[in-house]
Amino acid sequence: MRGKGYGWVDFEDNGGCIESRKLSVRQRGEVLASYIRRRSGRRFIVPAIAKLLGVSDRTIQKHLADLETKGWIQRVPCFNEAGRQNGNVIVYTGPKNRLRPNNQRIQRIRRRNENKYNAD
């Protein structure tokens, strides 16, 4: 039952073979940390990241809290003109080495069940 559910990612190894699989909790945390590292200092919106990884908003919130507890990120809230929070600027402060387990890189993230976790 390949590809059933949410959170499936295509990995490409050094030989060019592509493998689809669902990320473990640890792997999802590493992917999120790597994603934030490449975009450090920008505004992040949880529903957009959740949709990208194919998981719920709450899952991303848990991973962000874990990264903040480890000291890998700092979150600064952003507010709109009405004074309502509309995301966070996240600055990566963790290790500077690449966060790619087993020399794998993500080709693209499958967007299965997009409507299940819409930010609407």
JOCOR-V222437 format. One line per field, one symbol per residue. ss: DSSP state (2 for helix, 1 for strand, 0 for the rest). psi: psi as a letter, one per 30 degrees, with the letter a starting at -180 (. if undefined). A space follows every 10 residues. Layout:
ss=???
psi=???
//
This chain:
ss=0000000111 1100000111 1100222222 2222222200 0111022222 2220002222 2222222222 0011111110 0000111111 1100000000 2220111110 0002222000
psi=hkgkalgkkk kkaffgkkkk lkkleeeeee eeeeeeefgk glkkkeeeee eefhlleeee eeeeeeeeef gflkkjkkka ffgkkhakkk kkgakflkhj khhllkelkk ikhefehkg.
//
